[in-house]
């Protein structure tokens, strides 16, 4: 299975350790979601057909990793939902990958960027 990450789960970021043991496949772009930052350092993606552009990384993950990431991303608590997204890889191939999308309504303009 493939997982698209776009924020603190990327290589070199503070939560990348959650992907320990996962294979890095390559960089990619998702155009069906847009990324916003809530506060200073809380990146999220939301569905925006035709308007999106999210740069990220794709990893090959196991069922065990996905279950652990569902807990980490608070899927049961309703903060994020795991979605399928079309990703265009930097080497030109299009792949389907899981990603974590933000569920709550975005804060008013001016709080996110």
C-alpha positions in Angstrom: 0.0 0.0 0.0 1.1 3.5 -0.6 0.8 6.5 1.7 1.2 10.2 0.6 2.5 12.5 3.4 2.7 16.2 3.1 3.7 17.7 6.5 5.4 16.6 9.7 5.5 13.0 8.5 7.9 13.9 5.6 11.6 13.0 5.8 13.5 15.3 8.1 10.3 16.5 9.9 9.5 16.0 13.5 7.0 13.1 13.1 8.8 11.2 10.4 9.8 8.5 13.0 6.1 7.3 12.6 7.2 5.9 9.3 10.3 4.0 10.6 10.8 0.9 8.5 8.6 2.2 5.5 10.1 2.4 2.1 10.4 5.9 0.5 9.0 5.6 -3.1 9.5 9.2 -4.3 8.1 12.7 -4.3 4.7 13.4 -5.7 1.9 16.0 -6.1 -1.7 15.8 -5.2 -4.0 18.2 -7.2 -7.4 17.3 -5.6 -6.5 18.6 -2.1 -5.1 21.9 -0.9 -2.8 22.3 2.1 -3.3 24.9 4.9 -1.4 25.5 8.0 -3.4 26.0 11.2 -1.5 28.1 13.7 2.2 28.2 13.1 3.1 24.5 12.4 -0.1 22.4 11.9 -0.4 21.4 8.3 -3.7 19.9 7.0 -5.2 19.1 3.6 -8.8 19.6 2.5 -10.6 18.4 -0.6 -10.7 21.2 -3.3 -11.4 19.8 -6.7 -9.5 21.7 -9.4 -7.8 24.1 -7.0 -5.4 21.9 -5.1 -1.6 21.5 -5.3 0.0 19.6 -2.4 3.7 18.6 -2.7 4.6 15.5 -0.6 6.3 12.2 -0.4 5.0 8.7 -1.0 5.9 5.7 1.1 5.1 2.0 0.9 3.4 1.0 4.2 2.1 -2.0 5.9 -1.4 -2.6 7.4 0.3 -2.3 10.8 1.8 1.1 10.0 -1.6 2.3 8.8 -3.3 1.2 12.0 -0.7 3.0 14.0 -0.9 6.1 11.9 -4.7 6.1 12.2 -4.2 6.4 16.0 -1.5 9.0 15.6 -3.7 11.1 13.2 -6.7 10.7 15.6 -8.9 9.1 12.9 -11.3 7.7 15.6 -11.5 11.1 17.3 -12.6 12.7 14.1 -9.6 15.0 13.5 -8.5 13.3 10.3 -9.9 10.8 7.9 -7.8 8.4 5.7 -8.7 9.0 2.1 -7.5 7.7 -1.3 -5.9 10.3 -3.5 -4.4 10.4 -7.0 -0.7 11.3 -6.8 1.5 12.3 -9.8 4.9 11.1 -9.0 8.0 13.1 -9.9 9.0 10.4 -12.3 5.7 10.9 -14.2 3.7 7.9 -13.1 0.3 8.4 -11.5 -0.5 6.3 -8.4 -3.3 5.9 -5.9 -2.2 6.5 -2.3 -3.8 6.9 1.1 -3.5 10.4 2.7 -4.8 11.9 5.9 -7.3 14.7 5.2 -8.6 17.2 7.8 -12.2 16.7 8.9 -13.3 19.8 11.0 -14.2 23.0 9.3 -11.2 25.2 8.7 -10.9 28.2 11.0 -11.9 31.7 9.8 -9.6 33.4 7.3 -6.5 34.9 8.8 -5.9 32.0 11.2 -4.7 29.6 8.5 -2.5 30.2 5.4 
